[in-house]
Structures are given as structure tokens and as C-alpha cells.
Amino acid sequence: MSGLFDPLRVRGLTLRNRIGVAPMCQGTSTDGHVNDWHLVHLGARALGGAALVMFEAAGVTPEGRISTRDAGLWDDAQIEGYARVNRFISAAGAAPAIQLGHAGRKSSFGPIWAAQGMQGLRVATSAEGGWTAAGPSAIPFDTDTAQPRAMNDEEIRAVPAQFARAAQRADAAGFDWIEVHAAHGYLLHSFLSPISNRRTDGWGGSFDNRIHLCLETARAIRAVWPERKPLAFRLSYTDWVEGGWTLEESVELSRRLREEGVDLIDASSGGTTPAATNLARHMTTRALDGQARGHDDGTLRAQIPLGPGYQVPGAEAIRRGADILVAAVGLITEPTQADAIVREGRADMVMLARELLRDPNWPIRAALALGEAARMSIPCQYYLAWSDRGGSRFDPVAPET
Ligand SMILES: Cc1cc2nc3c(=O)[nH]c(=O)nc-3n(C[C@H](O)[C@H](O)[C@H](O)COP(=O)(O)O)c2cc1C
């Protein structure tokens, strides 16, 4: 079995190890354009040794953003901002990736943070650049979220092409890897889940109808995304609540996505209801308040077995049941934990989010801890920091000229 520091080949791409930077919204873009923050933030994580360095959820349309300050890839003018960051990530030996998303009914929020700090998600007014959110049915996420519009057939049919056009821009920007965001209650997941999808036409009801938009989106992207480049999907493998989307359905969807040319499933969970929303990032002001006041009592929470690697069983079930590569994500923080997940064949790679915010050099530290320093490339510029710790191979990262 492979370990954390064995390369992973997916189509024409070889990842230098099995560590990925999970997508993390930065709320730092203007009109969807990424900037110096992204260069430094993601560049540091490429230098720190991650193999896959993923941009946050980028809206495939302006209305596909979660918040008005999110990244986007709906306009050719946005391409160069990403290309600049990608040139740096590639020079550092990592593969640049992007998560393409449409936030659907959970969109049109104002900035997640302001001068006074984190403020939770708050619906933006039109004067603040907000719009009317839309989803499969006119069901709001919670009482703090505006009533979304139910999309009409024409609008739904347009979605796969919106993802495909963003994928073409991603190719032009030098991305090696696309992950489609079909998790956390956003548009594609909201079609999968009977909680948010109550349609009675061909897009709702049966399992086949609910997964149709995901399959069409995968097909549309594959038609334009180069054959040699990997395509991944992030799924919430369960809604964690009665009557919601299930692990069994995720396994079957993953199998069908594989048939459409999807290479890997990034297995996350939750996000369809406020009862099963794990992260402050996805919480509305009310939920954040409740958590701060200690109302973590089941009115806001489903029974989620939160703990180290708590989503690994979902990844493993999909890997076995759908015969597809998977990434495990969620509360993975320790080198031996991450190595065991890969070595025991539970997942093909791990994605880390908060731990890589705490320490962009986590992969280098993990390599030293696991006795794998010889396989970790550490930039020449940082030689003095690691040479006495056992790091043995030093590749220069040349600046752009
Ligand atoms: C600041 C922040 C922003 C996030 N933004 C996204 C996002 O854009 N897309 C997504 O699918 N998940 C997002 N997530 C979830 C992470 O990708 C990850 O699944 C989650 O944090 C669990 O992993 P961790 O325990 O390693 O942090 C975000 C998480 C954080 C902390």
C-alpha cells in the first residue's frame, strides 16, 4: 500500500505526495478577481510541500458566489489573476487546482468578515451588491436566509454550460485539476437532496432525476477539459438528517460520475440544513451566535460524530463501493493519522484545511516526522531552516523573470 509521501498519478498528472490544500473561501476578491492575497496564501502552501494547492470555491456566474467578496471565473478578464498565482504554484512543484462552484440558494451573502472581525453570513441587500438567490425549490436554508426563487427549466439547463465555460477558463489559467463543488448545500448538492429539492418535474423526485444535473455538469466539463487533466467532485456524502441525501446514494452517484470521466471524489458532508453545518464559514449570523452562546444542543446540530477523521468512513465507503479514487477531509491534523488513512487504503489522498492555515509547512513537518525527508523537496531559499532537521533534498524555486 502507498503512504502519504508516495506520488499519486491521476491521468497525465503526477502529484508529488498525497497531501492537498482543501478549498477555503478567502472572502478577499473584488468582482470575483483574485489578487496578491491569493498569491501569498496559496504560494506559501505550495512552498510548504503540499502536492495539490486548491483555490477556494469560485463562482461560475456572479450569482453563483456565496458572498459578494468570493472568487469567480465567469469572465475571461479573471483568468490572468489566477494564471499569475498558478505559475508560482507550479514553479514550487505543486499542482494548481480550483474548486468551481455555484452557491444556489445559499448565495448572495455580504462579506464574511469586516473591520470588526468575523460576522457570519448575512444576506446582502441589492445596494450591497446582493441578488435574489435561486435553487431547485423556494425553500430557504434557515430563517435568516432570504427565500430563494425556484429555478425554471431553462435556467437549470444553462448550468452545465456555465461550469464548462469556467472550466475552459481554468484550462487557460494553467490549472491542472478541477474540483466541482457538489457539497455543503450549494446548488448541485441542493438538487441531490430531497430536503432542498421538492421539484415534481424531471429535475426532482427520483434518484435519477435528482442526480441528473450533476451528471450533465460532469459531462459538459469533460467535453472541454483536457483528457490528460483530472476532474474531481466534492460531495457531501450524507446530510446527517432523516429524509436527506444518503451515503448509499453517494456511492451510486460516484459510480455514475466515474462513468462520465470523473476521477476522484472529495468526501465531505453536511450543509443542507443548519442542523448539520459544521463550520463557522458556512453558518449564518444566527448559528454563529448560538454557537458562541453555547447553544450547541441539537437545535442547531444533528448527531454528527465530530472527531478526528470523522468523514473518513464516507470516503472509504465510496472508494470501495464505486471503485473510484477518493480524498478524505475533515479534522485530519496528525502526520501518522494522515499516513495511516492512505496506507490502510481508506483514501488515496488527504485534503487539509484548518491545519494548513495553522501551519503552511505541515507537509514538510509531516515528512520529517514520518522519516520521509528524503522525498520532500524543500526550497533552497529555506535551506537554513530545515538542513539541521534531516531535510536532504533542496530544489530551488526560481522567481518569475
Ligand atoms: C476558512 C474556510 C473556508 C472554507 N471554504 C470552503 C470552500 O470554498 N469550499 C469547500 O468545499 N469547503 C470549504 N471549507 C471546508 C474545508 O474545505 C474543509 O472541508 C473543512 O474545513 C474540514 O477540514 P479541516 O478539518 O481540515 O478544516 C472551508 C473551510 C474553512 C476553514
Ligand as a Chemical Component Dictionary entry (heavy atoms), coordinates in Angstrom:
data_LIG
# 
_chem_comp.id                   LIG 
_chem_comp.type                 NON-POLYMER 
_chem_comp.pdbx_formal_charge   0 
_chem_comp.three_letter_code    LIG 
# 
loop_
_chem_comp_atom.comp_id 
_chem_comp_atom.atom_id 
_chem_comp_atom.alt_atom_id 
_chem_comp_atom.type_symbol 
_chem_comp_atom.charge 
_chem_comp_atom.model_Cartn_x 
_chem_comp_atom.model_Cartn_y 
_chem_comp_atom.model_Cartn_z 
_chem_comp_atom.pdbx_ordinal 
LIG C1  C1  C 0 -11.920 29.356 6.034  1  
LIG C2  C2  C 0 -12.578 28.159 5.397  2  
LIG C3  C3  C 0 -13.169 28.293 4.142  3  
LIG C4  C4  C 0 -13.755 27.188 3.522  4  
LIG N1  N1  N 0 -14.235 27.311 2.245  5  
LIG C5  C5  C 0 -14.615 26.199 1.561  6  
LIG C6  C6  C 0 -14.853 26.259 0.165  7  
LIG O1  O1  O 0 -14.648 27.266 -0.515 8  
LIG N2  N2  N 0 -15.297 25.105 -0.429 9  
LIG C7  C7  C 0 -15.467 23.951 0.265  10 
LIG O2  O2  O 0 -15.877 22.959 -0.322 11 
LIG N3  N3  N 0 -15.195 23.872 1.570  12 
LIG C8  C8  C 0 -14.731 24.957 2.229  13 
LIG N4  N4  N 0 -14.334 24.840 3.530  14 
LIG C9  C9  C 0 -14.311 23.492 4.162  15 
LIG C10 C10 C 0 -12.910 22.862 4.035  16 
LIG O3  O3  O 0 -12.539 22.640 2.687  17 
LIG C11 C11 C 0 -12.846 21.515 4.791  18 
LIG O4  O4  O 0 -13.712 20.602 4.168  19 
LIG C12 C12 C 0 -13.214 21.650 6.249  20 
LIG O5  O5  O 0 -12.608 22.787 6.833  21 
LIG C13 C13 C 0 -12.824 20.417 7.067  22 
LIG O6  O6  O 0 -11.418 20.222 7.002  23 
LIG P1  P1  P 0 -10.425 20.647 8.221  24 
LIG O7  O7  O 0 -10.919 19.925 9.444  25 
LIG O8  O8  O 0 -9.069  20.189 7.745  26 
LIG O9  O9  O 0 -10.500 22.126 8.389  27 
LIG C14 C14 C 0 -13.779 25.936 4.180  28 
LIG C15 C15 C 0 -13.193 25.829 5.446  29 
LIG C16 C16 C 0 -12.586 26.903 6.053  30 
LIG C17 C17 C 0 -11.930 26.735 7.393  31 
# 
loop_
_chem_comp_bond.comp_id 
_chem_comp_bond.atom_id_1 
_chem_comp_bond.atom_id_2 
_chem_comp_bond.value_order 
_chem_comp_bond.pdbx_ordinal 
LIG C1  C2  SING 1  
LIG C2  C3  SING 2  
LIG C2  C16 DOUB 3  
LIG C3  C4  DOUB 4  
LIG C4  N1  SING 5  
LIG C4  C14 SING 6  
LIG N1  C5  DOUB 7  
LIG C5  C6  SING 8  
LIG C5  C8  SING 9  
LIG C6  O1  DOUB 10 
LIG C6  N2  SING 11 
LIG N2  C7  SING 12 
LIG C7  O2  DOUB 13 
LIG C7  N3  SING 14 
LIG N3  C8  DOUB 15 
LIG C8  N4  SING 16 
LIG N4  C9  SING 17 
LIG N4  C14 SING 18 
LIG C9  C10 SING 19 
LIG C10 O3  SING 20 
LIG C10 C11 SING 21 
LIG C11 O4  SING 22 
LIG C11 C12 SING 23 
LIG C12 O5  SING 24 
LIG C12 C13 SING 25 
LIG C13 O6  SING 26 
LIG O6  P1  SING 27 
LIG P1  O7  DOUB 28 
LIG P1  O8  SING 29 
LIG P1  O9  SING 30 
LIG C14 C15 DOUB 31 
LIG C15 C16 SING 32 
LIG C16 C17 SING 33 
# 
